[in-house]
Amino acid sequence: MKEKIREIIRSVLEKNGIEYKNDIDILKPAKKENGDYSTNIALKLTSILKKDPMSIAKDIATNINDSIFLKVEIAKPGFINFFVDKSYLLENINTVIKEDKNYGRNNIGKNKRYNIEFVSANPTGILHLGNARGGAYGDSLARILRFSGYDVTEEYYINDAGNQINNLGLSIFARYKTICGIPTEIPENGYHGNEIVIIANDLFDKYGDTLLDKSLEYFKDLGTNILLDKIKKVLADYRIKYDVYTSEKSIYIKHPLNEVIDKLTKSGYTYKEDDAIWLKSSMLGDNKDHVLVKNDGNYTYLVPDIAYHIDKMHRGYDHLIDVFGTDHHGYVARLKGALKALGYNDNILDVKLLQLVKLIANGEEIKMSKRTGKIVSLQELIDIVGVNAARYFFCMHSLDTQMDFDLDLATKKSNENPVYYVSYAYARICNVLKQAPKINPVLNYTTINNEDAYNVLEEVYKFKEVVENAAVKELPHLITNYVYDLAEAFHTYYSKNRIITDNEEITNENLNMILAVKITLANALNLIGVIPPEKM
């Protein structure tokens, strides 16, 4: 409706020879007496036309003759207020029911190929809250983009090479030797989590001390496979299903790291200093240069990351999205700069940085440390609050803002808990529909005419617009905000109106309306990975 009003205003301006290239603001007035929609275009045109805004508003309003408006009024200091015929809201009920699971779907993506890489936690431990937040964002964005006509690949990059995997193997071996009666210290940069102890204990229970002569490679591969399988299982429980798992080892074969260095050198973007090879990243948008190959001949982790992104570029995606932790803030410029130095369009790569998550219980923050193994895992969070609450809460906030995850609120069975509040709206509708007589199709809605019903139907109608905005802006929290507003409008309507009445016509129209609300709620919640219960 907002876009339709914009088109009508643009048409009036064109007919009157008024050139205005900026966006036309269409607002929802705070007070109902000021109409359903309002625009300040007359105020914006004052400096261009050199006329009084009220006069401009009157000229525009006089030239608007469209049947969708019951009336068009002007108000000081120069607003144009639109009172809309609500028939379009009623007609939309049948559109929702007909389109069902496809309601809200659009094709703004036009099949553009997007790759979203997220979580990609090293297979050296368990998934933590940062991974949980990144996972909720990445998967929800993928769902929204697919719903909007994009061809999306969800990808997990397996860091199965490098020092962290060496330290994983050494940590498991140290724990195993200790259990075998050979006290051994965990290496300085090793892993202390309970999952390492469990792996070592399982090995001893199964093989006794017969693995003491095994190589480090054995423990590295075994640990990587076990922990990666655990990660995959937890993510599946979290309703994330990746399309592609890419191994760091496979990248070394397809894009040898020495060749990456050679190409950067030939492009003139490296130099040697102190027996190390440096990237001239300060020439590429970074604040300083960075080492690519250390003086001991080992590569820094930037090099395989460059090779990995080269691989993604070669796969022909139109857009790449990486979801990194906020500690990678300084890393973005050097990665994009290296790709640019190699001749790639670095604008294809968009890096989203997720901010920190604080876990709150009983009003206090739960302190966590990955180094000591004292962290709350994603699996523990799911066990405590459930998948619905976990995904909903993480999708309530923009990724670039710090957030508090309140365990007490997330487990509360009251309207204070937003996911409970939204779920209750859905369950209420399911309960009414279950008890109701058969729903018959309605050609013309004539009995729905109160403000509470129109407020609900306006929320239903705007769903497609919200989906498009969430896709274009890449902001899943717009969907979460919308779902709450829709649930709130429905709860208000439900508290003031009888749905099943003695009048068959009124009842049937009401049932069709709430069926449309149910479909919209389900479709919206599916975009953020939430499956609402039919009974509470």
Secondary structure as UniProt FT lines:
FT   HELIX           2..15
FT   TURN            16..17
FT   STRAND          26..27
FT   HELIX           32..34
FT   STRAND          37..39
FT   HELIX           41..49
FT   HELIX           53..62
FT   TURN            67..68
FT   STRAND          69..75
FT   TURN            76..78
FT   STRAND          79..84
FT   HELIX           87..99
FT   HELIX           100..102
FT   TURN            103..104
FT   TURN            108..111
FT   STRAND          113..117
FT   TURN            123..124
FT   HELIX           129..147
FT   TURN            148..149
FT   STRAND          151..158
FT   HELIX           163..179
FT   TURN            180..181
FT   TURN            188..189
FT   HELIX           194..207
FT   TURN            208..213
FT   HELIX           216..237
FT   TURN            238..239
FT   STRAND          244..247
FT   HELIX           248..254
FT   HELIX           257..266
FT   TURN            267..268
FT   STRAND          270..273
FT   TURN            274..275
FT   STRAND          276..279
FT   HELIX           281..283
FT   TURN            284..285
FT   STRAND          290..293
FT   TURN            295..296
FT   HELIX           302..314
FT   TURN            315..316
FT   STRAND          319..325
FT   HELIX           326..328
FT   TURN            329..330
FT   HELIX           331..341
FT   TURN            342..343
FT   HELIX           346..348
FT   STRAND          349..354
FT   STRAND          357..361
FT   TURN            362..363
FT   STRAND          364..365
FT   TURN            370..373
FT   HELIX           378..385
FT   HELIX           387..394
FT   TURN            395..396
FT   TURN            399..400
FT   STRAND          403..406
FT   HELIX           407..410
FT   TURN            415..416
FT   HELIX           418..435
FT   HELIX           451..461
FT   HELIX           463..473
FT   HELIX           477..496
FT   HELIX           504..527
FT   TURN            528..529
//
